[in-house]
């Protein structure tokens, strides 16, 4: 025998009728789509990795300009000056990176040769 819900006074009260135009609570729960989960922003690359990616982008750009020049495209003086400045910046970045790597290798060698 099913039990009826008990009210505040302890007396049994009849169950509320379900309206045909209103969906039931369980139907609402099943139809509810989960809220989108906010994902954490992607981690920022290290400065060394960012510098290498910049060098790769510049290399691709320079290769594209050279390919266009081989196909007969002519460049204005402003474009050539900008290209020269970009190439100089890339050369300086690569030079600095090579010096840092060399100094890091020397530090590792010195640490390994130090007797404890």
C-alpha positions in Angstrom: 0.0 0.0 0.0 1.6 3.3 -1.1 2.1 6.0 1.5 0.8 9.5 1.0 3.0 12.5 1.8 2.7 13.8 5.3 1.9 17.5 5.8 3.2 19.8 8.6 0.3 18.8 10.9 1.0 15.1 10.4 -2.1 14.5 8.4 -1.9 12.8 5.1 -2.5 15.1 2.1 -3.2 14.0 -1.4 -0.4 14.1 -4.0 -0.5 17.2 -6.2 -1.8 16.3 -9.7 0.7 16.6 -12.6 -0.5 19.2 -15.1 -0.4 17.8 -18.7 1.0 21.1 -20.1 3.9 21.2 -17.5 6.6 18.6 -17.7 7.6 16.7 -14.6 10.7 17.5 -12.6 12.5 14.3 -13.8 11.7 15.2 -17.4 13.2 18.6 -16.9 16.3 17.1 -15.4 16.8 14.7 -18.2 16.3 17.4 -20.9 18.8 19.8 -19.2 22.1 20.0 -21.0 25.2 20.3 -18.9 26.7 23.8 -18.6 29.9 24.3 -20.6 32.9 23.8 -18.5 35.3 26.7 -18.5 38.7 25.4 -19.5 41.9 26.9 -18.2 43.7 29.0 -20.7 46.5 27.2 -22.5 49.9 27.6 -20.7 52.1 30.3 -22.1 55.2 29.1 -23.9 58.5 29.7 -22.3 60.5 32.7 -23.5 63.0 30.5 -25.3 60.2 28.6 -27.1 58.5 31.8 -28.0 61.8 33.1 -29.5 62.3 30.0 -31.5 58.7 30.2 -32.8 59.4 33.8 -33.8 62.5 32.7 -35.7 60.6 30.0 -37.5 57.8 32.5 -38.5 60.4 34.9 -39.8 62.2 32.2 -41.7 58.9 31.2 -43.4 58.3 34.8 -44.3 61.7 35.3 -45.7 61.4 32.1 -47.8 58.0 33.4 -49.1 59.5 36.7 -50.1 62.4 35.0 -51.9 60.0 32.7 -53.7 58.0 35.7 -54.8 61.2 37.4 -56.0 62.2 34.4 -58.0 58.8 34.5 -59.7 59.5 38.0 -60.9 57.8 40.2 -58.3 59.4 43.5 -57.7 59.5 45.1 -54.3 59.4 48.8 -53.3 62.2 50.4 -51.3 60.0 50.4 -48.2 59.3 46.7 -48.5 63.0 45.9 -49.0 64.0 48.1 -46.0 61.4 46.4 -43.8 62.6 43.0 -45.0 66.2 44.0 -44.1 65.1 45.1 -40.7 63.2 41.9 -40.0 66.2 39.8 -41.2 68.5 41.8 -38.9 66.2 41.2 -35.9 66.1 37.5 -36.6 69.9 37.3 -36.9 70.3 39.1 -33.6 67.8 36.7 -31.9 69.6 33.6 -33.2 73.0 35.1 -32.2 71.8 35.8 -28.7 70.2 32.3 -28.4 73.5 30.7 -29.5 75.5 32.7 -26.9 73.0 31.6 -24.2 73.3 28.0 -25.2 77.0 28.1 -25.2 77.1 29.7 -21.8 74.7 27.1 -20.4 76.9 24.3 -21.8 80.0 25.9 -20.2 78.1 26.1 -16.9 77.1 22.4 -17.1 80.7 21.4 -17.9 82.0 23.4 -15.0 79.5 21.9 -12.6 80.3 18.4 -13.7 84.1 19.0 -13.3 83.7 20.4 -9.8 84.7 17.9 -7.2 82.4 17.7 -4.1 
